[in-house]
Amino acid sequence: MENKKTNCPKSIGIIIDGNRRWARRQGLPTTKGHEIGYKKIKEFVRWAKEAGIATVYVYAFSTENWHRSKEEVAYLMKLFLRAFGQDAKELMAEKYRVKFVGQIKRFSLPLRTAIKSLEQATANFKNGNLVFCLSYGGRAEIVEAVKKIAADKTGPEIAKLTENEFSKYLWTAGLPYPELIIRTSGEVRTSNFLPWQSAYSEWFFVKACWPALSHQDFKRVLKEFSEREIRNGR
């Protein structure tokens, strides 16, 4: 898929933060925040598609999120199963190839089955990549890559390892790195999101909580990105 504007990023990442905070401010249960946040993901994907963005990373559940209450984690698992199973056709409608990166083996068999089915059903879609980072942690990804390299290569081969070769062992192998990353809710930290891949990403920290993110907020970020001088160290 070609970008409509040359100054629009081809690949972006979104850290969806603030569902619970938004719900509390509205006097609602935290589960409602996650429900509205789920709907916002579908909106955001449409915005990205309209802007001509070819790859979207969605940081939806981190390795650390497993430490939340059992009730909240159970609700999120049900929401994921609905999103990637029952509601899968809504994601498929955007014609993005859907990919999942992270510790997928930690999920239940029904959720793993839904994830695999959605990846297979969208494998030949041409609009770009929609990448869900689930049970994802950048440090865990790098450690896993090192283990794979140690199993595959001899000492002399490891000594000659290049950055390009190393990247082939990451969960994101074959995917473009994000040029732009947005974090919502006003928090200013990267939270273990794509540390290798984001080395030269442009970061934007938006005050709005994820459920309250507007199309105007998104367009303002794209406008500011277009005005930045991107040198990638050169």
C-alpha positions as CSV (number, residue, x, y, z in Angstrom):
1,M,0.0,0.0,0.0
2,E,1.5,3.4,-1.0
3,N,1.5,6.3,1.3
4,K,-0.8,9.2,0.3
5,K,1.8,11.7,1.5
6,T,5.6,11.3,1.4
7,N,5.9,12.9,4.9
8,C,3.5,10.4,6.4
9,P,5.1,7.5,8.3
10,K,4.9,4.1,6.7
11,S,4.9,2.3,10.1
12,I,3.6,3.4,13.5
13,G,3.2,1.9,17.0
14,I,0.6,2.7,19.6
15,I,0.9,2.1,23.4
16,I,-2.8,2.0,24.5
17,D,-2.6,3.4,28.0
18,G,-5.3,4.9,30.3
19,N,-8.3,2.6,29.9
20,R,-8.7,2.2,33.7
21,R,-7.9,5.8,34.5
22,W,-10.5,7.0,31.9
23,A,-13.2,4.7,33.4
24,R,-12.5,5.9,37.0
25,R,-12.9,9.5,35.9
26,Q,-16.2,8.6,34.3
27,G,-17.4,6.8,37.4
28,L,-17.4,3.5,35.5
29,P,-15.9,0.1,36.3
30,T,-12.5,-0.5,34.8
31,T,-13.9,-3.2,32.6
32,K,-15.9,-0.5,30.8
33,G,-12.7,1.3,30.1
34,H,-11.2,-1.8,28.5
35,E,-14.5,-2.3,26.5
36,I,-14.3,1.3,25.1
37,G,-10.6,0.9,24.6
38,Y,-11.3,-2.1,22.4
39,K,-13.6,-0.1,20.2
40,K,-11.0,2.6,20.0
41,I,-8.5,0.1,18.5
42,K,-10.9,-0.5,15.6
43,E,-11.3,3.3,15.1
44,F,-7.6,3.8,15.2
45,V,-6.9,1.2,12.6
46,R,-9.3,2.9,10.2
47,W,-7.6,6.2,10.8
48,A,-4.3,4.7,10.1
49,K,-5.6,3.1,6.9
50,E,-7.1,6.4,5.7
51,A,-3.7,8.1,6.3
52,G,-2.0,5.5,4.1
53,I,0.0,3.9,6.9
54,A,1.1,0.4,6.0
55,T,2.1,-1.1,9.3
56,V,0.4,-0.6,12.7
57,Y,1.8,-2.0,16.0
58,V,-0.7,-2.2,18.8
59,Y,0.7,-2.7,22.3
60,A,-2.3,-4.3,23.9
61,F,-1.0,-6.5,26.7
62,S,2.5,-6.6,28.1
63,T,4.4,-9.3,30.0
64,E,4.0,-7.2,33.1
65,N,0.2,-7.1,32.7
66,W,-0.1,-10.7,33.8
67,H,0.5,-9.3,37.4
68,R,-2.8,-7.4,37.4
69,S,-5.7,-8.9,39.4
70,K,-7.0,-12.3,38.3
71,E,-10.4,-10.7,37.6
72,E,-9.0,-8.1,35.3
73,V,-6.7,-10.5,33.4
74,A,-9.6,-12.9,33.0
75,Y,-11.8,-10.1,31.5
76,L,-9.0,-9.1,29.1
77,M,-8.6,-12.7,27.9
78,K,-12.4,-12.8,27.2
79,L,-12.1,-9.5,25.3
80,F,-9.2,-10.8,23.3
81,L,-11.1,-14.0,22.4
82,R,-14.0,-11.9,21.3
83,A,-11.8,-9.5,19.3
84,F,-9.9,-12.2,17.5
85,G,-12.6,-14.8,17.3
86,Q,-16.2,-13.6,17.3
87,D,-15.4,-10.1,15.9
88,A,-12.5,-11.1,13.7
89,K,-14.4,-10.1,10.5
90,E,-14.3,-6.5,11.7
91,L,-10.5,-6.5,11.7
92,M,-10.4,-8.5,8.4
93,A,-12.6,-5.8,6.8
94,E,-9.6,-3.4,6.8
95,K,-7.6,-5.9,4.7
96,Y,-4.5,-5.7,6.8
97,R,-2.4,-8.8,7.3
98,V,-2.9,-9.5,11.0
99,K,0.2,-10.7,13.0
100,F,0.8,-11.4,16.7
101,V,4.1,-11.1,18.5
102,G,4.8,-12.0,22.0
103,Q,4.6,-15.0,24.3
104,I,1.6,-16.4,22.6
105,K,2.0,-19.8,24.2
106,R,0.9,-18.3,27.5
107,F,-2.6,-17.9,26.3
108,S,-5.4,-20.5,26.5
109,L,-5.9,-23.0,23.7
110,P,-9.2,-21.3,22.4
111,L,-7.4,-17.9,22.2
112,R,-4.3,-19.4,20.6
113,T,-6.6,-21.1,18.1
114,A,-8.4,-17.8,17.3
115,I,-5.1,-16.0,16.9
116,K,-3.7,-18.7,14.5
117,S,-7.0,-18.7,12.5
118,L,-6.9,-14.9,12.1
119,E,-3.3,-14.9,11.0
120,Q,-4.1,-17.6,8.4
121,A,-7.3,-15.9,7.2
122,T,-5.4,-12.6,6.5
123,A,-2.1,-14.0,5.3
124,N,-2.6,-12.8,1.7
125,F,-4.1,-9.4,2.5
126,K,-2.2,-6.5,0.8
127,N,-3.1,-3.3,2.7
128,G,-0.2,-3.8,5.1
129,N,0.4,-5.2,8.6
130,L,-1.7,-5.0,11.7
131,V,0.6,-6.3,14.5
132,F,-0.8,-7.0,17.9
133,C,1.8,-7.2,20.7
134,L,0.3,-9.6,23.3
135,S,2.1,-10.8,26.3
136,Y,4.9,-8.8,24.8
137,G,8.0,-7.5,26.5
138,G,11.0,-6.1,24.6
139,R,13.5,-7.6,27.1
140,A,11.9,-11.0,26.9
141,E,12.0,-10.8,23.1
142,I,15.7,-10.0,23.1
143,V,16.5,-12.8,25.6
144,E,14.5,-15.3,23.4
145,A,16.4,-14.2,20.3
146,V,19.8,-14.7,22.1
147,K,18.7,-18.2,23.1
148,K,17.7,-19.1,19.5
149,I,21.0,-17.7,18.2
150,A,23.0,-19.7,20.8
151,A,21.2,-22.9,19.7
152,D,21.7,-22.2,16.0
153,K,25.2,-20.9,15.8
154,T,28.7,-21.8,16.8
155,G,31.0,-19.5,18.8
156,P,32.9,-18.2,15.7
157,E,29.5,-17.6,13.9
158,I,28.2,-15.6,16.9
159,A,31.4,-13.5,16.9
160,K,30.5,-12.4,13.4
161,L,26.9,-11.7,14.2
162,T,25.5,-8.5,12.7
163,E,22.6,-6.3,13.7
164,N,20.8,-7.3,10.6
165,E,21.3,-11.0,11.3
166,F,20.2,-10.5,15.0
167,S,17.0,-8.9,14.0
168,K,16.0,-12.0,12.1
169,Y,15.6,-13.8,15.4
170,L,13.2,-11.3,16.9
171,W,9.5,-11.9,17.1
172,T,9.1,-9.0,14.6
173,A,11.4,-10.6,12.0
174,G,10.4,-9.4,8.5
175,L,8.3,-6.5,9.7
176,P,9.3,-2.8,9.3
177,Y,10.3,-0.9,12.4
178,P,8.0,1.9,13.6
179,E,8.9,5.3,12.4
180,L,6.5,6.9,14.9
181,I,5.3,5.7,18.3
182,I,2.4,7.2,20.2
183,R,1.7,6.7,23.9
184,T,-1.6,7.9,25.4
185,S,-2.6,9.0,28.9
186,G,0.2,11.5,29.5
187,E,2.7,9.0,30.8
188,V,6.2,9.6,29.5
189,R,7.9,6.2,29.3
190,T,8.4,3.5,26.8
191,S,7.3,0.5,29.0
192,N,9.4,-2.2,27.3
193,F,7.8,-1.6,23.9
194,L,10.0,-2.6,20.9
195,P,13.3,-1.4,22.4
196,W,15.4,-2.8,19.6
197,Q,13.0,-1.7,16.8
198,S,12.3,1.8,18.2
199,A,16.0,2.9,18.3
200,Y,15.3,5.7,15.8
201,S,11.5,6.0,16.2
202,E,9.9,9.4,16.8
203,W,8.0,9.4,20.1
204,F,4.8,11.3,20.8
205,F,3.2,11.4,24.3
206,V,-0.5,12.4,24.2
207,K,-2.3,13.6,27.3
208,A,-5.6,12.0,26.3
209,C,-6.3,8.5,27.8
210,W,-6.7,5.9,25.1
211,P,-10.5,5.7,25.1
212,A,-10.6,9.5,24.7
213,L,-8.1,9.8,21.9
214,S,-9.7,11.7,19.0
215,H,-9.1,11.7,15.3
216,Q,-7.9,15.3,15.7
217,D,-5.3,14.1,18.2
218,F,-4.0,11.6,15.8
219,K,-3.9,14.1,12.9
220,R,-2.0,16.5,15.1
221,V,0.6,13.9,15.8
222,L,1.0,13.1,12.0
223,K,1.3,16.8,11.3
224,E,4.0,17.3,13.9
225,F,5.8,14.2,12.6
226,S,5.7,15.6,9.1
227,E,7.4,18.8,10.4
228,R,10.2,17.0,12.2
229,E,13.6,16.5,10.6
230,I,14.2,12.8,10.5
231,R,17.9,12.1,10.2
232,N,18.3,8.6,11.8
233,G,21.7,9.6,13.2
234,R,23.0,11.0,10.0
